[in-house]
Amino acid sequence: MRPPDADIFRVPIAPGAHLHVERYGFGGPSIVLLHGFATSSFLWRHVGPLLAVQGTSAYAIDLLGYGESDHPPDADFGLAAQAAYVDAAMTALHLTQATIVGVDLGALIALRLAFDRPDRAYRLVAIGPPPLHDIAGPEIRELQAETAKYALRLSAGMFGASALLRPFLEDGVAEKTNMPDALVGRYLAPYLGPEGASHLLVLAGALTSDDMADIELRRITQRVLILRGTRDRWCTRTVAEEYEAALLKGHYQHIDGVGHLVPEETSSDLARLISAFVQTAEMEESA
């Protein structure tokens, strides 16, 4: 069966603010796909069609300020705000409930949404979630600490954002050959121009652990599948196992030989794991 093309939506989440959404498939269980820092819904371009072929409807969302979603200069781009925007997007898409799948910061947004609006999240898949006490990590902290220096140096160049994005993208895969220049360029496209680098610095500056400080993982009652690549340099096995222990219904599973950006390196394995996780839930409910 030929994988379906995406249906494209722009959904309102607030006055003057819209999110870009790509839907793969129609009917069956709904799955919301969330990217992390330095990426966009483009990360799911292979996974979405595979999920659709397996009988689900997959919605890949560009978070506010990322990809082809609006970039309002005065918006809140923090994790709690992003969870609220996803909630609003689900309302606009007529999704009462969905399995929420997130990579990196998208995994934290999924947890935030499940904590704030438990009725929205059917199940969760957290791929490479950062530790709650250090959600930015050393790379983003450096950007946050040196924002003025980077902005002055980079804002004049059309491709200034490349110097910020490339390290995240190349470090996010097991082998740099899996992130060639053409692919970096595609992720860079929404941030071309003199304001692109400055906007990325704004997005980095919005990421603080305060947005997750009040979350009690034990109060998240949904089943949560924690996935990480064995060559993930940011979400270590220790971090993943800490999530598994802290969550009421957490289960950790690794994927051999891939890095942080699991959808980029093994879309077929990931789609199979997500689909099996959702279908198991469906069978449990019908039993």
Order of alpha helices (4+ residues) and beta strands (2+ residues): beta-beta-beta-alpha-beta-alpha-beta-alpha-beta-alpha-alpha-alpha-alpha-alpha-beta-alpha-beta-alpha-alpha
